[in-house]
Amino acid sequence: MAASSLLLDPLQLVDLFMLTEAGATIAGTAGAAPGRDVRCAAISFHHQRVAQLASQRLIARASTVHGGRRYSLVDVAVEDAVGRPLTRAIASLVAIPARDTSASDAVEPTWPTPDPWQRDFAPPSIAEVTEVMQRRVDWDESLLAPLHAQLGLRVVEAAPGRHATILPISGWLLDRADRIAGGVILGLTAWTMGGATATFIPAGQTITVIAQHTQLLRAVAPDDGPLLCQARVTHQADEFHVTAAEVTDANGLVVATAGFTAIATPMRDGAPPPAERLLATIMFSDIVGSTAQLAELGDERWRRRLALHHAMVRRQLDAFRGREISTSGDSFLALFDKPARAVQCAKAIRGGLRAEGIEVRIGLHTGECELAAGDVSGIAVHAAARIQAACAPGEILVSQTVRDVTAGSGVVYEDAGERVFKGFEETWRLSSVPG
């Protein structure tokens, strides 16, 4: 999922609840018996880092720890574009009869407002929102975060240690034809508990949630709304604040309960995090003759071929633990912490795509680079790009550094001679990976 400004919460952090719950549910659904669907019944979060716009691409990796006929347990790890862990969750899923939608005659709804991605929201400052929470003054729509404004969230109570919000139900919130996405309810409880807790946070500080759990007791149908979420701070001990919440539907039935533990931390100034230096193996790849293929195939067939290419590259990056940094057109930039895995991944990408009639060029170099705002930079990155540009069609070229550090790993190389690259004074000895 893209770290879009449309997903910013009141503290200008990117909301991860919907992505995490969706990942867990999809993993559970993939292992469900024929004729059965799954629903997330409970989920526990342990947050490690916050997600910001600089995180760029957010990835949820979900795996089934236990799969049974009636109940399954799924582990979800969410990371940013460079592989840094953001949150870890354990979800309990229950099996339910699958709803037959084959004969559905539902009409695509129309909306009086533009699609969310076409709207323009200017988020209020963190200080402004926190001040309103602490002073317990009346809210207005200008203080809603973009995510809340899109969903139509409304604050109906703001008192010391208490907060209540109402969420109208609309077709935007459905993840099935007959139910609201569980991630929306997770977010609703978290947002409301944050409002209750913020009334006890000192000036100049903000909330950091360290653990959170939610029980989704009932599925919410489209006509069960609006939903009312009420939260109150139940315990305070030293720097810890424990808050509980309950969500009821329009009939007064409890559909979810939740709780979290939070601490007060210094308010972020909005500055990007400092750059991180690390030793990594950098891989650049692209499709051979992409412009000519586009002209030959036409837009539609080229899009299908590009989608196949992207899926194959990402599958191998996952298998060999590579981090996708960026994708532009038909090219990929990725990082690896183990050089031998990077070479094996390059071979797997080339072999898989060649079987589909697609040839690529791949260049690899190991060196120190700098990570900042979800991007990577440094002289090693430029070197890897130059090596990739020197590749012949279907060739994998590596620097002498990669060859040296993978000695004894079983990787076979062939000498590819010396090259001079623009912007570098030294001569570069390259090796190719046969195949």
C-alpha positions, -999 to 999 in steps of 0.1 A, spaced: 0 0 0 13 35 -8 20 57 22 -5 83 9 -14 116 25 -50 104 23 -42 79 51 -28 105 76 -42 104 111 -44 133 135 -8 129 144 2 130 107 11 93 108 0 68 81 -27 45 94 -17 8 93 -48 -8 106 -66 -14 74 -35 -28 56 -27 -51 85 -62 -65 89 -65 -70 52 -32 -89 50 -43 -112 79 -77 -118 63 -63 -125 29 -38 -150 43 -66 -168 62 -89 -168 32 -62 -184 11 -61 -214 34 -99 -217 40 -118 -248 31 -140 -248 1 -173 -230 8 -159 -212 38 -148 -176 43 -129 -161 72 -135 -131 94 -110 -114 118 -123 -119 153 -94 -105 174 -61 -89 166 -32 -77 188 -6 -50 177 29 -44 190 42 -12 173 79 -8 166 81 23 144 56 49 131 47 50 95 51 84 78 48 97 42 86 91 39 79 54 44 66 55 8 55 18 1 41 -2 30 43 -40 29 23 -64 50 36 -99 51 11 -123 66 16 -160 72 -7 -186 88 7 -199 121 -22 -223 127 -49 -233 102 -80 -252 113 -115 -258 101 -131 -233 125 -102 -212 137 -68 -200 124 -40 -178 137 -21 -154 114 11 -135 120 15 -102 102 46 -81 99 44 -46 83 75 -29 70 84 2 50 100 4 16 135 -4 29 125 -33 51 124 -15 85 97 -31 107 68 -9 116 43 -31 135 37 -68 143 3 -83 148 -13 -116 157 -48 -121 143 -74 -147 153 -97 -156 124 -129 -176 124 -143 -196 95 -178 -187 83 -200 -199 55 -191 -181 22 -217 -159 8 -228 -167 -28 -223 -135 -48 -224 -151 -83 -260 -140 -89 -256 -106 -73 -274 -78 -91 -259 -50 -70 -256 -17 -88 -223 2 -86 -231 31 -62 -226 67 -71 -213 93 -47 -221 130 -43 -184 137 -36 -153 129 -57 -135 96 -53 -111 99 -22 -80 100 -43 -93 130 -62 -100 150 -31 -77 176 -16 -72 177 22 -47 199 41 -40 182 74 -40 203 105 -7 205 124 1 180 152 3 209 177 -31 223 167 -48 189 171 -31 181 204 -39 216 218 -76 210 210 -75 176 227 -58 190 258 -80 220 262 -111 200 254 -126 227 232 -151 221 205 -140 203 174 -147 214 139 -142 198 105 -110 217 99 -93 197 127 -101 163 111 -72 144 96 -76 135 59 -85 99 66 -112 109 91 -126 136 68 -129 111 40 -148 86 62 -171 112 76 -160 107 112 -176 131 137 -165 138 173 -195 139 197 -178 140 231 -144 154 242 -140 154 280 -111 146 304 -102 110 298 -132 104 276 -138 106 238 -166 95 216 -169 95 178 -196 85 153 -187 68 120 -214 67 92 -215 35 71 -210 38 34 -201 15 5 -165 28 7 -160 8 39 -170 -26 25 -145 -54 20 -174 -79 11 -208 -72 -3 -223 -77 31 -198 -64 57 -176 -35 67 -139 -41 66 -125 -50 100 -96 -26 96 -120 3 96 -133 -7 130 -97 -12 143 -89 23 132 -121 37 147 -112 23 181 -76 35 179 -86 70 168 -111 74 196 -88 59 223 -62 84 212 -86 113 217 -94 101 252 -57 96 261 -45 129 247 -64 149 273 -38 137 299 -7 143 278 14 173 288 19 202 265 47 196 239 42 159 240 21 134 221 9 98 223 29 68 214 10 35 215 31 5 224 5 -22 225 -31 -26 213 -57 -53 211 -92 -54 196 -120 -80 196 -143 -78 166 -174 -95 181 -198 -91 152 -196 -85 115 -211 -51 107 -235 -50 77 -240 -19 56 -274 -12 73 -260 -15 108 -247 20 110 -238 45 121 -213 32 146 -207 48 179 -173 44 196 -168 55 232 -134 54 249 -122 62 284 -88 61 302 -91 33 328 -57 34 344 -27 57 348 6 46 363 37 67 360 41 73 323 16 46 312 -19 53 301 -44 24 296 -75 32 276 -105 11 267 -131 15 239 -164 -1 229 -182 2 195 -219 -2 192 -241 -3 161 -274 16 154 -293 -11 173 -272 -7 204 -254 -40 199 -217 -42 209 -197 -50 178 -161 -45 191 -141 -38 222 -106 -26 224 -78 -14 246 -43 1 243 -13 11 264 3 44 255 31 66 268 38 103 263 67 112 241 82 145 228 62 159 199 79 153 165 88 185 146 78 170 113 114 169 101 124 138 81 143 111 100 181 113 98 198 93 70 209 58 78 242 45 64 246 8 58 266 -17 38 244 -34 12 244 -50 -22 226 -28 -48 208 -44 -77 195 -25 -108 175 -43 -134 155 -34 -165 139 -50 -196 159 -52 -228 144 -33 -257 114 -20 -237 107 9 -261 107 -13 -292 85 -38 -274 60 -11 -265 58 0 -302 54 -36 -314 29 -48 -288 8 -18 -282 -3 -3 -249 -26 -31 -237 -3 -60 -244 27 -41 -231 9 -34 -198 2 -71 -194 39 -79 -201 50 -52 -177 27 -66 -150 41 -101 -155 77 -87 -152 69 -68 -120 52 -98 -104 82 -121 -113 108 -96 -99 88 -90 -67 83 -127 -62 120 -133 -64 128 -103 -42 106 -118 -15 121 -152 -19 157 -139 -15 149 -112 11 156 -83 -12 142 -48 -4 125 -31 -33 135 6 -31 119 20 -62 103 10 -95 103 32 -126 87 20 -158 104 -14 -165 133 -9 -140 139 -19 -104 163 -8 -77 166 -32 -48 189 -38 -18 202 -70 -2 221 -75 31 237 -107 17 257 -104 -16 253 -141 -25 215 -139 -21 215 -109 -44 234 -128 -71 210 -158 -67 180 -135 -69 194 -119 -101 198 -154 -116 162 -164 -106 148 -132 -121 166 -137 -154 157 -174 -156 120 -168 -147 116 -139 -172 135 -156 -199 110 -185 -197 83 -159 -205 102 -145 -234 115 -114 -215 152 -106 -214 167 -83 -187 199 -66 -178 210 -67 -142 239 -50 -125 252 -56 -89 276 -38 -66 283 -40 -29 292 -8 -10 281 17 16 250 37 8 226 61 26 189 55 33 167 86 38 130 92 32 126 58 17 152 64 -10 189 52 -13 219 73 -24 256 73 -24 285 65 -47 278 28 -45 244 33 -60 258 52 -89 284 24 -95 257 -2 -96 237 19 -121 268 22 -143 274 -16 -141 238 -23 -151 241 1 -181 271 -18 -193 252 -51 -195 245 -68 -228 210 -82 -233 203 -110 -209 236 -104 -190 242 -101 -152 273 -81 -144 288 -77 -109 317 -56 -96 349 -71 -83 337 -63 -48 307 -86 -52 329 -114 -67 353 -111 -38 328 -111 -10 309 -141 -25 340 -163 -28 332 -198 -15 294 -193 -19 292 -216 -49 285 -187 -74 303 -192 -107 316 -162 -126 332 -154 -159 356 -125 -164 340 -96 -183 370 -74 -186 376 -38 -174 354 -8 -179 358 30 -174 327 46 -161 318 83 -163 323 101 -130 348 75 -117 385 78 -119 394 42 -113 390 13 -138 363 -12 -129 369 -50 -134 336 -68 -140 324 -104 -139 294 -119 -156 271 -146 -142 267 -173 -168 233 -188 -175 
